[in-house]
Amino acid sequence: MKMHFCIPVSQQRSDALGGRYVLYSVYLDGFLFCRVRYSQLHDWNEQLRRVFGNCLPPFPPKYYLAMTTAMADERRNQLEQYLQNVTMDPNVLRSDVFVEFLKLAQLNTFDITPKKAYLDIFLPNEESINIEIITSDTAERVLEVASHKIGLCRELLGYFGLFLIRFGKEGKLSVVKKLADFELPYASLGSSEVEHCKVGLRKWYMDPSLDSMLMDCRAALDLLYMQAIQDIEKEWAKPTQAQRQKLEAFQKEDNQTKFLELAREVQHYGYLQLDPCTCDYPEPGSGVVLSVGNNEISCCITLPDSQTQDVIFQMSRVKCWQVTFLGTLLDMDGPQRTFNQNLELRFQYSEDSCWQWFVIYTKQAFLLSSCLKKMISEKMVKLAAKNPEMQIEVPEQSKSKKYHIQQSQQKDYSSFLSRKSKIKIAKDDCVFGNIKEEDL
C-alpha cells in the first residue's frame, strides 16, 4: 500500500556559489519527515533503478532551462506521486537503498549526528524500558532492541509497532501516529512539537481474533494484558458491569489468559479510540468520539439536544475515503515542523443502496486512514487464506510471511487532497496545486 507522503511546501534556497535551488519539504502522516533537493531524489532514483530496473514508477525529468511556475507545479506533483508510488512495492520498502537514503535525509534535515543514545520506550502499563540505541536507528531496529529486552519472540514483531503517544492531563492518552519502519524514532520524537509526546510500544492490528497468534509467547501475552487493562481504564474498551466484575476478579488472580478471553467479548476491545472531534452528521459541527477496529468505525455522536447516538459503519460497506488538508502551513524554519492541522477524512458509505459521504474533522485523520488501510489489509489476508489462488504481499503483518492476490483484484480506496484556496502560505514558501494520493 502507498504511504501518506506529500510535498505541500517548497522553498527557494541559495547555494554556496550563489545559485538557486528548490528545497522540497516532504511530509509523512502530516509531520515533516525530511527536506531534500531534486538532485538528491534523482540520484536516489538512479540507485533504485540499478537494483529494481524498470519496475519503478516514472521519475520527473530534468529541466535544463529555468522553470516556470507551471513547470515547478508539475515537478512537485510528480515528485509527490513518485514517493507515494515507489512505496507500493514491499521489496523496495525493505531494500537498503531505500532505507539508507531516507535515514540520511532525516539525519541531515534535523541536524543529527549518529551516536549512541538512550531512549525510553513506554509499555501499555505506562512504565518504560530504557534501551541503548544509535540515533540513526530506524523504528524497525528500535523495535527489535526493545523486544529483545522484554523477551518478545522475534517472529511476532510484525504484530507490534512503535507509536508517538501523547500523555495528557488526568491520565488521558492520545495516539499521535504510527512510526513507519524506516522512520528514526530519535528524530521523530525530537522534531515533534507535540507536548508530552513519548515513544510507545503497542500491538498493531485491528482484528481482535489475531490475539490467538500471540498467546504462546509470555512477553506477548504480558503486552496484550497490559494494553487490555489500559484500554479499559481509559474507557476505550467498555465492559458491562458484570464483565467488569469478572475482569477485576481475574486481574486479582493474575489470570491473564482468562482475563483476555473475557476481554475479547467486551465492546470495543482492541479498538483504537481517537480524540474527541467533529463530524457533519446529523448536522455540521456535531461532536463525535470515534473507535476503530474489528472491521468497523464506531461513532458516538453528540446530538444538538446533548443526547448521544451510536452509529456504526461496517468496512465492508465503505467504498473509499480521502484525507483533505484544510489548515495553515507554518513557518518551516521555525521550531514547529507540522501542519497547523485542520484535517478532514471523508468516506463514502453504502446506506439503503445509496452512496453517501460521511465527513470527520480530526487532527488524527492520517492515523485514522492508516487504521482503515490496516483493516483492509487484514481482510485481504483472510481472503487469501481461504482462497490459495489469490496472491498478495502484506509486509506490515509479518516480514517473514507473504500473502498473494492477483493485481487485477486490487482496488483504490483512499486519497489525500489539499484545498489550496484554504491554505495560508508562510512567507517565502511556495505551495503548488493539489496534493493527491491514491492508495490500495
MIZA-773406 format. One line per 8 residues: number of its first residue (from 0); their letters; for each residue x negated, y negated, z of N, C-alpha, C. Coordinates in steps of 0.1 Angstrom, whole numbers, m for minus. Atoms other than C-alpha are relative to their C-alpha. Example, Ala and Ser with C-alpha at 12.3 -4.5 7.8 and 13.67 -1.06 7.14 Angstrom:
<rs>
0	AS	m9/12/0/m123/45/78/m9/m12/0; 9/11/0/m137/11/71/8/m11/8;
</rs>
This chain:
<rs>
0	MKMHFCIP	m8/12/0/0/0/0/m9/m13/0; 7/13/0/m11/m36/m6/0/m5/14; 0/7/m13/m21/m57/23/4/m14/m1; m5/13/0/m9/m91/33/m11/m11/m2; 11/10/3/m38/m111/17/7/m11/m8; m5/12/7/m31/m146/5/m11/m11/0; 9/11/0/m51/m177/m5/8/m13/m1; m9/11/1/m28/m206/4/m8/m13/m2;
8	VSQQRSDA	7/13/0/m56/m232/5/m14/2/m5; 14/0/5/m89/m240/m12/m5/m14/2; 6/13/m2/m114/m268/m7/m12/m2/m9; 12/4/8/m139/m287/m28/m11/m2/9; 12/2/m8/m174/m285/m14/m12/m3/m9; 12/4/7/m208/m298/m24/m11/10/4; 12/m9/m4/m239/m275/m26/m12/m9/3; 13/8/m4/m275/m285/m17/m5/m8/m11;
16	LGGRYVLY	5/8/11/m281/m298/m52/10/m10/m5; m9/10/4/m251/m320/m53/11/5/m9; m10/m5/8/m230/m297/m74/13/3/8; m13/m2/m6/m193/m290/m67/4/15/m2; m6/m14/1/m177/m256/m60/12/0/9; m13/m2/m8/m144/m243/m46/m2/11/10; 0/m10/m11/m142/m225/m13/14/4/3; m14/m6/m2/m112/m202/m10/2/5/14;
24	SVYLDGFL	m4/m5/m13/m96/m196/24/9/12/m1; m7/m13/1/m85/m160/25/7/3/13; m7/m3/m12/m58/m152/50/5/15/m1; m5/m14/m1/m48/m117/62/11/0/11; m11/0/m10/m14/m114/80/2/m13/7; m2/13/m5/m12/m151/84/m11/m6/8; 12/5/m7/m46/m155/101/m12/m2/m10; 12/2/8/m78/m169/85/m9/12/2;
32	FCRVRYSQ	8/m12/0/m98/m139/75/m15/m3/m4; 13/4/5/m127/m154/56/1/m12/m10; 0/10/10/m138/m182/33/m11/5/m10; 9/m5/10/m155/m172/0/1/m9/m13; 1/7/13/m166/m187/m33/4/10/m11; m4/m9/12/m155/m173/m67/m12/8/m4; 12/m8/4/m191/m163/m74/m3/12/9; 2/m11/m9/m192/m141/m43/10/11/m3;
40	LHDWNEQL	m10/m10/3/m160/m124/m52/m3/7/m14; 4/m5/13/m172/m120/m88/m11/11/1; 11/m10/m2/m204/m102/m77/5/12/7; m6/m11/m7/m184/m81/m53/8/9/m10; m7/m8/9/m161/m70/m81/m9/8/m9; 10/m7/9/m191/m61/m103/m5/12/8; 5/m11/m8/m204/m39/m74/11/11/1; m11/m10/m1/m170/m22/m70/2/7/m14;
48	RRVFGNCL	m2/m6/13/m168/m16/m108/m11/11/m3; 10/m10/2/m201/2/m108/3/13/8; m4/m12/m8/m186/26/m82/13/6/m6; m13/m5/3/m150/29/m93/4/m2/m15; m3/1/14/m151/20/m130/12/m9/m3; m11/9/4/m121/5/m148/13/2/6; m13/m2/m7/m95/17/m124/3/m12/9; m3/12/m9/m98/m16/m105/9/m10/m8;
56	PPFPPKYY	m9/10/6/m73/m45/m112/m9/m10/m7; 7/10/7/m84/m72/m136/m5/m11/9; 6/11/m8/m107/m99/m122/1/m13/m8; m1/13/7/m102/m136/m131/m13/m3/m8; 12/3/8/m126/m146/m159/m8/m13/4; 8/13/m2/m154/m172/m156/4/m11/m9; m2/12/8/m148/m207/m168/m14/m7/m2; 13/6/2/m178/m224/m184/2/m15/m2;
64	LAMTTAMA	m3/14/1/m161/m258/m187/7/m4/13; m7/5/m12/m146/m280/m160/14/5/1; m13/m6/m1/m114/m265/m147/10/m12/2; m12/9/m2/m81/m284/m150/7/5/13; m8/m4/m12/m56/m283/m121/8/13/m4; m7/m12/4/m36/m257/m141/m9/12/0; 9/m11/1/m67/m236/m146/m4/4/15; 3/m4/m14/m76/m238/m109/12/7/7;
72	DERRNQLE	m12/m6/m6/m40/m229/m100/1/15/m5; 0/m14/5/m42/m198/m123/m11/8/6; 11/m8/m6/m76/m187/m109/4/3/15; m4/m3/m14/m63/m190/m73/10/11/1; m11/m11/1/m32/m169/m82/m6/13/m3; 7/m13/5/m54/m143/m100/m9/6/11; 8/m6/m11/m78/m140/m71/8/6/11; m9/m5/m10/m50/m136/m47/6/14/m4;
80	QYLQNVTM	m5/m12/5/m34/m109/m69/m11/11/0; 11/m10/0/m68/m92/m72/m2/6/14; 2/m5/m14/m72/m90/m34/11/9/4; m12/m8/m4/m37/m76/m30/m1/13/m7; m1/m12/8/m40/m51/m58/m12/10/3; 11/m9/m2/m75/m38/m50/2/8/13; m2/m8/m12/m63/m27/m16/10/11/m1; m9/m11/2/m38/m3/m31/m7/13/0;
88	DPNVLRSD	8/m13/2/m65/23/m37/m6/3/13; 6/m3/m13/m73/40/m4/m15/4/m1; 15/m3/2/m107/52/m19/m8/m13/0; 7/13/0/m116/15/m24/m1/m5/14; m1/5/m14/m105/6/11/m10/6/9; 10/m7/m9/m128/32/26/m14/m1/m5; 13/0/6/m158/25/4/m9/m10/8; 10/9/m6/m190/10/18/0/m14/m7;
96	VFVEFLKL	1/12/8/m190/m16/m10/11/m10/5; m12/8/m5/m155/m29/1/m2/m5/14; 1/3/m14/m161/m28/38/m12/m10/3; 12/8/m3/m197/m43/38/2/m14/m4; m2/14/5/m187/m73/17/9/m8/9; m10/7/m9/m157/m82/39/m6/m2/14; 7/2/m13/m178/m77/71/m9/m12/m1; 9/11/1/m204/m101/58/8/m13/m2;
104	AQLNTFDI	m8/12/2/m177/m126/47/5/m5/13; m5/4/m13/m162/m126/82/m11/m6/9; 11/5/m8/m196/m130/99/m4/m14/m5; 5/13/5/m206/m159/76/11/m11/3; m10/10/m2/m172/m176/79/0/m5/15; m1/4/m14/m172/m176/117/m14/m2/7; 14/2/m4/m210/m180/120/m4/9/12; 3/m10/m10/m215/m148/139/m13/8/m4;
112	TPKKAYLD	12/m8/2/m249/m131/142/2/14/5; m1/m13/m5/m249/m93/145/m9/2/12; 7/m3/m12/m259/m84/180/8/8/10; m7/m8/m10/m250/m63/210/10/m9/8; m10/7/m8/m219/m74/229/9/10/8; m10/m9/m8/m193/m61/254/14/m5/m3; m14/3/3/m156/m60/246/9/8/9; m10/m7/m8/m127/m53/268/11/5/m9;
120	IFLPNEES	m11/m6/7/m101/m30/253/11/3/10; m10/m1/m10/m68/m32/271/9/12/m3; m8/m12/1/m48/0/276/15/m4/3; m14/4/m3/m10/1/278/4/m2/14; m3/3/m14/m11/1/316/m6/m13/4; 5/13/m2/m28/m33/312/m13/0/8; 14/m1/m5/m61/m20/327/m8/0/m13; 9/0/12/m91/m23/304/m12/9/2;
128	INIEIITS	13/m7/0/m122/m4/295/m10/m9/m7; 10/8/6/m154/m22/287/m9/8/m8; 8/m8/9/m173/m9/257/m11/m9/m6; 11/7/6/m206/m19/242/2/2/m15; m2/0/15/m203/m29/205/m11/m8/m6; 8/10/8/m222/m47/178/11/m10/m5; m9/10/4/m205/m80/169/5/2/m15; m4/m3/14/m203/m67/133/7/13/m1;
136	DTAERVLE	m8/m13/1/m184/m35/142/14/m3/m5; m13/1/5/m152/m30/124/10/5/10; m10/m5/m9/m119/m22/141/0/15/0; 1/m15/1/m123/14/129/m11/5/9; 12/m4/m8/m157/16/146/3/m2/15; m3/3/m14/m145/m1/178/10/10/6; m10/m10/m5/m115/23/180/m7/13/3; 7/m13/m3/m139/53/177/m8/m1/13;
144	VASHKIGL	8/2/m12/m161/39/205/9/1/12; m9/0/m11/m131/32/227/6/14/3; m6/m13/m1/m115/66/220/m10/10/6; 11/m9/m6/m148/84/228/m1/m2/15; 1/3/m15/m149/66/262/11/6/8; m12/m5/m8/m114/78/272/3/14/m3; m1/m14/3/m118/112/256/11/4/m10; m10/m2/10/m93/108/228/m5/8/m12;
152	CRELLGYF	5/m9/11/m96/136/202/m2/m8/m13; 3/8/12/m112/122/170/11/2/m11; m9/m3/11/m87/139/147/14/m7/3; m12/7/m3/m59/119/164/m1/m15/m1; 2/15/1/m74/84/158/10/m7/m9; m9/6/9/m50/79/129/13/m4/6; m12/2/m6/m21/78/153/0/m13/9; 2/11/m9/m35/48/172/m6/m12/m8;
160	GLFLIRFG	6/12/6/m46/13/164/m4/m11/10; 3/12/m9/m61/m19/178/8/m12/m4; m9/11/3/m39/m49/181/m5/m12/8; 1/12/m8/m42/m85/191/13/m2/8; m11/0/m9/m19/m88/221/m1/m13/9; 0/12/m9/m9/m120/240/7/4/13; m6/m2/m13/m3/m116/277/5/m13/5; m6/13/m5/21/m144/288/3/0/14;
168	KEGKLSVV	m4/1/m14/35/m156/320/11/10/4; m10/m9/m5/57/m134/342/m1/14/m6; 2/m13/5/42/m103/327/5/2/m14; m5/m2/13/55/m109/292/m11/4/m9; 10/m5/9/37/m92/264/5/m2/m14; m4/2/14/37/m100/227/m11/5/m9; 10/m5/9/20/m81/199/m1/m11/m11; 2/10/10/4/m107/176/m2/6/m14;
176	KKLADFEL	3/m6/13/m10/m85/148/m7/13/2; 8/m12/0/m24/m51/140/m13/m3/m7; 13/2/6/m61/m52/132/m2/10/m11; 4/m9/11/m70/m38/98/m13/8/3; 12/m8/m3/m97/m11/98/m13/m7/m3; 13/7/4/m122/m34/81/m1/m14/7; 1/12/m7/m115/m64/104/m10/2/11; 10/0/m11/m141/m73/130/7/m6/12;
184	PYASLGSS	m8/4/m12/m123/m74/164/m7/m12/7; 8/11/m7/m151/m97/179/3/m13/m7; m3/12/7/m145/m122/151/15/m4/1; m14/3/m1/m107/m120/151/4/m5/13; m3/5/m14/m105/m124/189/m5/m14/2; 6/13/m2/m129/m153/189/6/m11/m8; m5/10/9/m113/m171/160/14/m3/2; m15/2/m2/m77/m168/171/2/m11/10;
192	EVEHCKVG	m3/11/m9/m63/m199/187/12/4/10; m11/m5/m9/m35/m178/204/m6/1/14; 5/0/m14/m39/m183/241/3/14/7; m1/m13/m8/m44/m153/265/1/12/m9; 0/m11/10/m50/m130/235/m11/9/3; 10/m11/m3/m68/m97/240/2/11/m10; 0/m12/9/m76/m66/220/6/12/8; m7/m11/m7/m52/m38/230/0/13/m9;
200	LRKWYMDP	m1/m13/6/m50/m1/222/14/5/1; m14/m5/m1/m15/12/213/1/11/m11; m3/m10/10/0/41/193/5/m8/m12; m4/7/12/6/31/157/8/9/m10; m9/m7/8/35/50/143/14/m4/5; m13/5/m3/72/42/142/10/11/2; m9/m11/m2/87/77/143/m3/7/13; 3/m6/m13/90/89/179/m3/15/0;
208	SLDSMLMD	2/m15/1/91/126/168/m15/3/m2; 14/m2/2/54/122/160/m8/2/13; 6/m2/m13/47/123/197/m5/15/2; 3/m15/m2/47/161/194/m14/4/m5; 14/m3/6/14/159/174/m11/m3/10; 10/5/m9/m4/144/204/0/6/14; m3/m4/m14/9/163/234/m11/10/5; 10/m9/m5/m20/188/235/m13/m6/4;
216	CRAALDLL	13/8/m3/m47/161/239/3/m8/13; m3/7/m12/m49/149/275/m1/m15/0; 1/15/1/m61/114/267/11/m6/m8; m12/5/8/m34/110/240/12/0/8; m12/m1/m9/m8/122/265/0/m12/10; 1/11/m10/m21/96/290/4/m13/m6; m3/13/7/m18/68/264/15/m1/m2; m15/0/3/18/78/254/7/m3/13;
224	YMQAIQDI	m6/1/m13/27/80/291/m1/m15/5; 2/14/m3/12/46/298/9/m10/m8; m7/9/8/29/30/269/15/1/2; m14/m2/m3/63/45/277/4/m7/12; m2/7/m12/61/32/312/0/m15/m2; 1/14/3/51/m2/299/12/m5/m8; m12/4/8/79/m4/273/12/0/8; m12/0/m9/105/5/300/m1/m12/9;
232	EKEWAKPT	1/11/m9/91/m21/324/2/m13/m7; m1/13/7/90/m48/297/14/m1/m7; m14/m1/5/126/m37/287/0/0/m15; m1/m4/14/116/m28/252/8/12/m2; m8/m12/0/130/6/258/11/m1/11; m11/4/m8/164/6/275/7/13/5; m6/m12/m5/172/37/296/14/m3/7; m12/1/m9/207/42/312/m4/1/14;
240	QAQRQKLE	3/m1/m14/209/41/349/m4/15/4; 3/m14/m3/210/79/351/m14/4/m6; 13/m3/6/180/82/327/m11/m7/9; 10/7/m8/161/56/348/m3/8/13; 2/m7/m13/166/76/380/m8/13/m2; 8/m12/3/153/108/364/m14/m4/m4; 13/4/4/124/90/348/m9/m4/12; 7/4/m12/114/75/382/m4/12/8;
248	AFQKEDNQ	3/m13/m7/116/110/397/m12/7/m6; 11/m6/7/93/124/370/m13/m8/2; 11/9/m2/70/94/375/m7/3/14; 5/m3/m13/67/101/412/m7/13/1; 6/m13/0/59/137/405/m12/0/m9; 10/1/10/34/125/378/1/11/m10; m3/m10/10/51/149/354/1/m7/m13; 1/7/12/40/133/322/8/6/m11;
256	TKFLELAR	m7/m7/11/54/159/298/15/m1/2; m14/1/m2/89/159/313/5/m15/m1; m3/14/1/88/121/315/2/m4/m15; 0/3/14/80/118/278/12/7/m7; m11/m7/6/106/144/268/13/m7/2; m12/8/m3/133/124/285/m1/m14/m6; 1/13/6/119/91/273/3/m1/m14; m3/0/15/123/101/237/16/0/m2;
264	EVQHYGYL	m15/1/1/161/102/244/5/m15/3; m3/13/m5/160/66/257/2/m10/m12; m2/10/11/174/38/234/m13/m9/m2; 12/8/5/145/21/215/m13/5/5; 13/m6/m4/119/44/228/m10/0/m12; 10/0/11/87/39/207/2/m11/m10; m2/12/9/101/7/191/m10/m11/3; 8/12/m2/81/m25/187/10/m11/1;
272	QLDPCTCD	m9/11/m2/100/m55/201/m7/m13/m3; 5/13/4/94/m89/186/4/m11/10; m4/11/m9/95/m122/205/14/m5/m5; m13/6/4/130/m139/205/m2/m10/m12; 1/9/12/136/m157/172/14/m3/m5; m14/4/5/165/m168/150/2/7/m13; m4/m6/13/184/m154/120/12/m8/m6; m11/7/7/211/m165/96/14/7/2;
280	YPEPGSGV	m12/m7/m1/238/m141/108/4/0/15; m11/3/9/266/m147/117/0/m14/m6; 2/14/6/255/m183/111/m14/m4/2; 14/5/m1/222/m201/106/m3/m4/15; 5/4/m13/202/m206/138/4/9/12; m4/m9/m10/216/m176/157/m12/6/6; 11/m6/m6/193/m163/183/0/15/m1; 0/m14/2/181/m127/179/m13/6/6;
288	VLSVGNNE	12/m8/m4/158/m101/195/0/12/m8; 2/m11/9/145/m75/171/m8/11/6; 7/m12/m4/134/m40/179/m1/9/m13; 3/m8/12/118/m19/151/m6/13/2; 5/m13/m1/113/18/149/10/10/m4; m9/m11/3/128/52/141/9/m3/m12; m7/3/12/138/40/106/11/m9/1; m11/10/m1/159/11/117/m6/m13/6;
296	ISCCITLP	2/14/m5/159/m26/125/11/m3/9; m11/2/m10/179/m31/157/0/m15/4; m1/14/m3/191/m67/163/10/m3/11; m9/5/m11/206/m81/195/2/m15/m3; m2/14/5/222/m113/182/9/m8/10; m8/8/m8/234/m141/204/10/m8/m8; m10/6/8/267/m154/191/3/m14/5; m2/14/m4/279/m191/193/7/m1/13;
304	DSQTQDVI	m7/1/m13/301/m183/223/m9/7/11; 10/m5/m9/269/m169/241/2/15/3; m1/m15/0/282/m133/237/m11/6/m9; 10/m6/8/258/m108/222/6/11/m9; m5/m11/9/263/m84/193/m12/8/m5; 10/m9/5/242/m54/184/2/4/m14; m1/m4/14/236/m49/147/m12/8/m4; 11/m9/4/215/m20/133/0/1/m15;
312	FQMSRVKC	2/m2/14/201/m19/98/m9/12/m2; 8/m12/3/190/15/86/m9/m2/m12; 9/2/10/159/15/65/4/7/m13; m5/m6/13/175/39/40/9/m8/m8; m9/9/8/198/11/30/m7/m14/m3; 7/12/4/171/m16/27/m7/2/m13; 5/m1/14/162/m22/m9/m14/m6/m1; 12/7/1/134/m47/m5/m1/m11/11;
320	WQVTFLGT	1/12/m9/121/m76/16/m11/m9/m4; 11/9/3/99/m106/13/m3/m10/12; 4/10/m10/80/m129/36/m3/m13/m6; 2/13/6/81/m166/29/m6/m10/10; 7/10/m9/58/m193/44/7/m13/m2; m8/13/0/77/m224/54/m8/m11/7; 6/9/m10/51/m241/76/m10/m10/m6; 10/10/3/23/m266/76/m14/7/0;
328	LLDMDGPQ	14/m5/0/m13/m259/66/m8/m10/9; 8/8/m10/m36/m271/94/m13/m4/m6; 14/4/4/m70/m288/90/m9/13/2; 8/m12/m1/m91/m258/81/m13/m1/6; 13/2/m6/m122/m273/95/1/m2/15; m2/2/m14/m106/m277/129/m1/13/8; 1/m12/m8/m105/m253/158/11/10/m3; m11/m9/3/m72/m238/147/m1/6/m14;
336	RTFNQNLE	3/m6/13/m75/m213/119/11/9/m5; m12/m7/6/m40/m200/113/10/m10/m5; m11/9/4/m9/m214/97/7/m5/12; m10/4/m11/12/m236/119/13/6/m4; m8/m9/7/35/m208/112/15/m3/2; m14/m2/1/71/m211/102/2/10/m11; m1/m11/10/77/m178/85/14/5/1; m12/m7/0/108/m161/74/m2/14/m7;
344	LRFQYSED	m1/m13/7/114/m124/65/14/2/m4; m13/m3/5/144/m117/44/0/14/m6; m1/m13/7/155/m82/34/14/2/m6; m12/m3/7/182/m70/10/5/13/5; m6/m11/m7/206/m46/26/13/4/m7; m13/m4/6/235/m25/12/10/2/11; m11/0/m10/267/m31/31/13/1/m8; m13/m2/8/300/m17/17/m2/m1/m15;
352	SCWQWFVI	3/0/15/284/m11/m17/m4/m13/m5; 4/13/5/273/m47/m19/m14/m3/6; 13/4/m5/237/m60/m16/1/m14/6; 0/13/m7/233/m88/10/m14/m3/5; 13/4/m6/203/m108/23/2/m3/14; 0/3/m14/196/m109/60/m13/m7/2; 12/9/m2/171/m137/70/m4/m1/14; 6/1/m14/149/m137/101/m11/m10/0;
360	YTKQAFLL	10/10/m1/128/m167/111/m9/4/12; 9/m4/m11/98/m155/132/m14/m1/m4; 15/1/3/61/m161/135/m6/14/m1; 5/m14/1/57/m123/136/5/6/m13; m5/m6/12/70/m119/101/m9/10/m7; 10/m10/6/38/m102/89/0/13/8; 0/m13/m8/38/m78/118/13/8/m3; m13/m7/3/75/m70/111/m1/7/m14;
368	SSCLKKMI	2/m6/14/66/m64/74/m9/12/1; 9/m11/m2/38/m41/85/7/12/6; m8/m11/m7/62/m21/107/10/6/m11; m9/m5/10/87/m18/78/m8/9/m10; 8/m8/9/59/m6/55/m4/13/6; 4/m12/m8/48/19/82/12/10/0; m11/m9/0/83/33/84/2/6/m14; m1/m5/13/84/37/46/m10/11/m3;
376	SEKMVKLA	10/m10/3/51/55/45/2/13/8; m3/m12/m8/61/79/73/11/8/m6; m11/m6/7/93/86/54/m5/8/m12; 6/m6/12/73/94/23/m8/13/4; 7/m12/m5/51/118/43/9/11/3; m10/m11/m3/81/137/55/6/6/m13; m5/m5/13/94/139/19/m10/9/m6; 10/m8/6/61/152/8/m2/13/6;
384	AKNPEMQI	1/m13/m8/61/179/35/11/9/m5; m11/m8/4/95/191/22/m1/4/m15; 1/m2/14/85/189/m15/m15/0/m4; 14/m1/3/50/202/m23/m4/m6/m14; 3/6/13/53/188/m59/m3/m15/1; 2/15/m1/53/152/m46/m14/m2/4; 14/2/m3/19/136/m43/m2/m15/5; 3/14/m5/10/105/m21/m12/1/10;
392	EVPEQSKS	10/1/m10/m20/95/m1/3/m11/9; m4/9/m10/m12/77/31/m12/m2/10; 12/1/m8/m45/65/46/2/m4/15; m2/5/m13/m30/49/77/2/11/10; m4/m10/m9/m17/81/92/m12/8/6; 12/m7/m4/m49/101/93/m10/1/m12; 9/0/11/m80/97/72/m5/14/m4; 4/m14/4/m85/135/72/11/7/m7;
400	KKYHIQQS	m12/m7/7/m51/142/57/4/m8/m12; m5/7/11/m38/133/23/13/6/m4; m13/m4/4/m2/134/11/1/m6/m14; m1/4/14/7/132/m26/14/m2/m4; m13/2/6/36/118/m45/m3/m6/m14; 2/4/13/39/111/m82/1/m16/m1; 0/14/1/32/75/m92/13/m6/m5; m12/4/6/64/72/m111/11/m2/11;
408	QQKDYSSF	m10/1/m10/83/76/m78/m3/m11/10; 3/11/m9/66/47/m61/9/m12/m3; m10/11/1/87/16/m55/m5/m13/6; 4/13/m6/81/m21/m49/11/m3/10; m9/3/m11/96/m30/m16/m1/m15/5; 2/13/m7/81/m63/m4/m8/m10/m8; 8/10/7/67/m96/m15/m3/m11/10; 4/11/m8/51/m127/0/0/m13/m8;
416	LSRKSKIK	m2/13/7/61/m162/m12/m3/m12/9; 1/12/m7/52/m197/m3/10/m10/m6; m8/10/5/76/m226/m6/m8/m13/m1; 10/11/2/53/m253/m20/6/m13/4; m7/12/m3/79/m280/m15/0/m3/15; m1/1/m14/79/m274/22/m14/0/7; 13/m1/m6/41/m272/27/m6/m14/1; 7/13/m1/23/m303/41/m15/4/m1;
424	IAKDDCVF	13/m4/3/m12/m303/28/m10/m8/9; 11/7/m8/m42/m311/51/m9/m8/m9; 9/8/9/m65/m338/38/m11/8/m6; 11/m6/7/m90/m327/12/3/15/m4; m3/m14/3/m72/m293/9/8/0/m13; m8/m1/12/m57/m281/m24/8/13/1; m9/m11/m1/m27/m258/m24/6/2/m14; m4/m2/14/m18/m243/m58/12/11/0;
432	GNIKEEDL	m10/m9/4/15/m227/m68/6/9/11; m7/m9/m9/34/m198/m53/m10/11/5; 7/m12/m5/19/m171/m31/9/12/m1; m9/m11/3/33/m138/m43/m8/13/2; 5/m14/m2/27/m102/m33/10/10/m3; m10/m11/2/44/m71/m45/m6/13/6; 5/m12/m7/39/m41/m22/7/12/m5; m8/m13/2/48/m4/m25/12/m1/10;
</rs>
